[in-house]
Amino acid sequence: MSRFRLLVFFLAFLLRAAATNAESNLPVVELHVTTEIGSEQYIPCTVKLVLPKGSEEKTTDVLRGKIRIRGASSQGYDKKSFALKLDESTRWLGLHKDRDWVLNAAFVDCSMMRHKLSYDLFQSLSTETARRYAASSRFVEVNLNGRYHGVYLLMERVERSLLDLRRFDSQAAEHACIYKAVDHGADFLQQGHAAYEQHEPEAEVLEYWSPLDELNRFVGQASDREFFDAKTGIGSRVDVDYAIDFHLLLLLTSNMDGTDKNFVIARDAPSTTMPQPKFFFVPWDYDATFGRNWEGSVVEPREWLSNHLFDRLLGNATYKQKYAERWKGLRKRQFSVETISRMIDDNARTLGTAATRNERRWKGKTGGNSGQLSFTEDLKQMKTWVAARTKWLDAEIGRRTGR
């Protein structure tokens, strides 16, 4: 290529990026790679976060890191999600300071907000004494090698520091642990850990499956008397109030994969202030929610979701009462149709004109329902679905709990 043609190419490259940044109402992630991004291994990249005009935060310097395609079935879609690993920990857009980030494409989610809406709802259930952990996120637009690549959700990665877990101590007998359910079979009935990945401690440092194995054995094999024993039963092993909130989020959103796959379960290490820590759940992978399945098909509002653990818990009269009361309380505030509709509208305003640019870039491409439903149509359908879903759950939870 001649020097003249190279100069023209470079100027066109800069003009395309500048045009996108100039019109964007969202932060823009400028990604640059020199080789094709794959899913098997990370490749080197540079990244810069450019803030919209008038933002109180500053545009970041160019950062170095590594990137790869992430996801399972979503890798077959034209718009890929990315795992980003920076060389140094960075705090972006008020999120948790970290090296590891997720750029979620949400390709089958025409609203682009189902992840964010679900995680924000779960976080809204937190109190001063009982936090509900979920990844925080921000909408961004991505330029890849100077070409506009669409709207993404910049998400925190669920890891030890995000969950306020104690650091790994090689001299300790017990450790904080995080397990991610990645395949159907994480239903608390089947034994073994083939359906999980160990994320904490890092498997390369120590394979540490005994806490999960013991929990699965207990849930799957304990008698009812053992299971509900006041001192040594399930309440000493799992944060039951937390489990109620997690199950109610699954039901509210109708996450079809979320009962036996696509969740995180974690437990802190013992300490003098907490000698017997309990397992708790963290939601993950919520693009197949609010009336849509993982491939974009319609999910009817009348569907009960559960697993062996939740089934056993709902077999107890005291738990049923607590479960029903919690649902009724949430329906007045966080899980009301009005609250959820307002959150949908707030996200739509934040996306603004970026939603149109993303639609222009990707509408009609392969994958799920992306070529059939517009952003505006999806929001309308979500609101209608939420009203029908909550109405059905009011009656169904009342029927199952006798309340």
ABEGO torsion letter per residue (X at the ends): XBAAAAAAAAAAAAAAAAAAAAABABBBBBBBBABBBBAABBBBBBBBBBBBBGBABBBBBBBBBBBBBBEBAAAABABBBBBBBBABBBBBGGBBBBABBBBBAGAABAAGAAAAAAAAAAAAABBAABBBBBBBBBBBBBBBGGBBAEBBBBBBBBBAAAAGBBBBBAABABBBBBBBBABBGBAGABBEAAABBBAOBBAAABBBAAAAAAAAAAAAABBAAAAABAAABAAAABBAAAAAAAAAAAAAAGBAAAAABGBBBBBBBBBAABABBBBBBBBBGAABBGGBBAAGBBBBABBBBBBAAAAAAAABAAAAAAAAAAAAAAAABAABAAAAAAAAAAAAAAAEAAAAAAAAAABGBBEEAAAABBAAAAAAAAAAAAAAAAAAAAAAAAAAAGX
